[in-house]
Amino acid sequence: MARSKPTTTGTDRSGSATRPAPSSDIADPGLALTGRPGIAWADRAMPVLGMLRASFADRQPFAGLTVACCLHVTAETAVLVRALTAGGARVYLAASNPLSTQDDIAAALAAEPGVAVQARSGVDRSGYYEHIHRVLDSAPDLVMDDGCDLVNTLHEARGELMSRVRGGCEATSSGAARLRRMAAAGSLGFPVVAADTSATRRLIDHKYGTGQSVLDGILRATNTLIAGKTVVVAGFGPCGSGIAERARGLGAQVVVTEVEPLRALGAIMQGFRVMPIGAAVAGAELVITATGSRDVIGAAELAALPDGAVLANAGHFDVEIDVPALTGMAIDVRRGVRPHADEYVVADGRRLILLAEGRVVNLVAGEGNPAAAMDTSFAVQALALAWLAGTPQRPEPRGLVLDVPAEIDAEVASLALAALGTRIDELTPEQLKYLDSWRIGS
Ligand SMILES: NC(=O)c1ccc[n+]([C@@H]2O[C@H](COP(=O)([O-])OP(=O)(O)OC[C@H]3O[C@@H](n4cnc5c(N)ncnc54)[C@H](O)[C@@H]3O)[C@@H](O)[C@H]2O)c1
């Protein structure tokens, strides 16, 4: 795809009102009608974002601001985008993973006022970055990223845009890890709130949302019976622990691998077997990576896996399973033995099944995390962005990765409880006094 002219000039920094209307690059605008029911369905499961949309419409935290987003183009993201536009934002959206783009959702969103979408399912790497550049052409005031490719491209190739950006929000742990490396090197040009520091997000989205949807993606791709299987889960962070719990719930014998002693200990205390990956893969029937690292399943592990083993990745980037090594070992590759399942036959006759090309399995082979799990996460991200929008005097130094402010987490948890119709107790004045004092003992 040819690099298009920017939709706004680099020199016109006087405000969004002077910018040309956003233009989209999507597969088929005619799919908008198909996409709308999907967004409406997600919206019903996202009451917290619904409440924020109403509050944003009232207080207009993004009035006159342009927000550049690089997110999975799904129905849940559409509900988030609507909350931002209700708050006065113009939103430019690129896909954070070409394989997870839902073309009908992209079309439905692109038809909404104040939104431009750059996303086509299955676009190649150059098309992916072209879309990110087109989003950056909007000269954003705020950014929302999922994996740090947008922020990275802005820093590496579009430095002229830096001074305008008030700040950003990063959705995922792998993206936050990249940002922290940028900040440590003094290379981050504006503050970014790392949404993975949100306790609400870790609990509901990563543990319960990803835990469920990863198993769902694997089941859709394989229709395998989990009960009785030996399942290896690499990484016992919020995602890995959720996956491990769900696999156990379906009757699997779950083995966990870790590199952090505390996390490994936590896995043992929860009743999982823990061992090094080399020992774990020898008996594995299904391996799921959720580490945020690379080559967790490398050449040595591939050589040790039994015949028929299934490999799936839940981590953000497609580097956790060494697919080039697997390809190098294969004497035959049978693509699409089932949707999103490729069979690699290696020289000794073993067949290894790779799901979703080693990409994030719940988004490629499934529909990603359920809307109800994304509700609180996206609410955290929307409130973090509103917080940054309201603080034009950014924290100094500018290039910091910030934790989600505790009051945002508390607000989202309160809204979620309200949506569930659950009331909780409040501390009495005596209890408050007791908890505030260090003088009162036994
Ligand atoms: N699929 C999804 O929907 C989804 C959702 C949220 C996050 N993610 C991604 O999933 C990954 C994990 O997320 P998280 O929030 O659990 O992250 P986390 O960093 O909290 O946990 C990762 C764990 O993996 C361990 N680990 C690192 N290298 C390892 C190795 N070589 N072997 C075994 N363990 C290793 C770490 O010690 C850590 O405990 C990240 O890439 C994140 O971006 C995916």
The ligand as an SDF file (V2000), in Angstrom:
LIG
                    3D

 44 48  0  0  0  0  0  0  0  0999 V2000
   -4.5200  -12.8810   25.1270 N   0  0  0  0  0  0  0  0  0  0  0  0
   -5.0170  -11.8340   25.7420 C   0  0  0  0  0  0  0  0  0  0  0  0
   -6.1990  -11.5040   25.6110 O   0  0  0  0  0  0  0  0  0  0  0  0
   -4.1490  -11.0660   26.6720 C   0  0  0  0  0  0  0  0  0  0  0  0
   -4.7200  -10.2090   27.6230 C   0  0  0  0  0  0  0  0  0  0  0  0
   -3.8750   -9.5200   28.4720 C   0  0  0  0  0  0  0  0  0  0  0  0
   -2.4920   -9.6740   28.3530 C   0  0  0  0  0  0  0  0  0  0  0  0
   -1.9880  -10.5090   27.3900 N   0  0  0  0  0  0  0  0  0  0  0  0
   -0.5560  -10.7470   27.2300 C   0  0  0  0  0  0  0  0  0  0  0  0
   -0.2500  -11.9790   27.8960 O   0  0  0  0  0  0  0  0  0  0  0  0
    1.1050  -11.9390   28.3930 C   0  0  0  0  0  0  0  0  0  0  0  0
    1.0980  -12.1990   29.8910 C   0  0  0  0  0  0  0  0  0  0  0  0
    0.3240  -11.1940   30.5440 O   0  0  0  0  0  0  0  0  0  0  0  0
    0.3230  -11.0640   32.1440 P   0  0  0  0  0  0  0  0  0  0  0  0
   -0.5310   -9.8820   32.4560 O   0  0  0  0  0  0  0  0  0  0  0  0
    0.0270  -12.3700   32.7590 O   0  0  0  0  0  0  0  0  0  0  0  0
    1.8810  -10.6720   32.3350 O   0  0  0  0  0  0  0  0  0  0  0  0
    2.8980  -10.7950   33.5680 P   0  0  0  0  0  0  0  0  0  0  0  0
    4.1470  -10.1590   33.0870 O   0  0  0  0  0  0  0  0  0  0  0  0
    2.2740  -10.3230   34.8240 O   0  0  0  0  0  0  0  0  0  0  0  0
    3.1270  -12.3800   33.7130 O   0  0  0  0  0  0  0  0  0  0  0  0
    3.9780  -13.1050   32.8670 C   0  0  0  0  0  0  0  0  0  0  0  0
    4.6360  -14.2020   33.6800 C   0  0  0  0  0  0  0  0  0  0  0  0
    5.4330  -14.9820   32.8070 O   0  0  0  0  0  0  0  0  0  0  0  0
    6.6460  -15.3030   33.4770 C   0  0  0  0  0  0  0  0  0  0  0  0
    7.6860  -15.6130   32.4980 N   0  0  0  0  0  0  0  0  0  0  0  0
    8.4630  -14.7500   31.7980 C   0  0  0  0  0  0  0  0  0  0  0  0
    9.2930  -15.4400   31.0060 N   0  0  0  0  0  0  0  0  0  0  0  0
    9.0370  -16.7520   31.2040 C   0  0  0  0  0  0  0  0  0  0  0  0
    9.5630  -17.9440   30.6660 C   0  0  0  0  0  0  0  0  0  0  0  0
   10.5510  -17.9480   29.7500 N   0  0  0  0  0  0  0  0  0  0  0  0
    9.0520  -19.1230   31.1190 N   0  0  0  0  0  0  0  0  0  0  0  0
    8.0610  -19.1500   32.0420 C   0  0  0  0  0  0  0  0  0  0  0  0
    7.5290  -18.0480   32.5860 N   0  0  0  0  0  0  0  0  0  0  0  0
    8.0150  -16.8660   32.1690 C   0  0  0  0  0  0  0  0  0  0  0  0
    6.9570  -14.0820   34.3240 C   0  0  0  0  0  0  0  0  0  0  0  0
    7.8080  -14.3870   35.3960 O   0  0  0  0  0  0  0  0  0  0  0  0
    5.5550  -13.6730   34.7770 C   0  0  0  0  0  0  0  0  0  0  0  0
    5.2130  -14.2320   36.0150 O   0  0  0  0  0  0  0  0  0  0  0  0
    1.6370  -10.5690   27.9690 C   0  0  0  0  0  0  0  0  0  0  0  0
    2.2550  -10.6830   26.7080 O   0  0  0  0  0  0  0  0  0  0  0  0
    0.3820   -9.7460   27.8290 C   0  0  0  0  0  0  0  0  0  0  0  0
    0.5770   -8.6300   26.9940 O   0  0  0  0  0  0  0  0  0  0  0  0
   -2.7840  -11.2220   26.5730 C   0  0  0  0  0  0  0  0  0  0  0  0
  1  2  1  0
  2  3  2  0
  2  4  1  0
  4  5  1  0
  4 44  2  0
  5  6  2  0
  6  7  1  0
  7  8  2  0
  8  9  1  0
  8 44  1  0
  9 10  1  0
  9 42  1  0
 10 11  1  0
 11 12  1  0
 11 40  1  0
 12 13  1  0
 13 14  1  0
 14 15  2  0
 14 16  1  0
 14 17  1  0
 17 18  1  0
 18 19  2  0
 18 20  1  0
 18 21  1  0
 21 22  1  0
 22 23  1  0
 23 24  1  0
 23 38  1  0
 24 25  1  0
 25 26  1  0
 25 36  1  0
 26 27  1  0
 26 35  1  0
 27 28  2  0
 28 29  1  0
 29 30  1  0
 29 35  2  0
 30 31  1  0
 30 32  2  0
 32 33  1  0
 33 34  2  0
 34 35  1  0
 36 37  1  0
 36 38  1  0
 38 39  1  0
 40 41  1  0
 40 42  1  0
 42 43  1  0
M  CHG  2   8   1  16  -1
M  END
$$$$
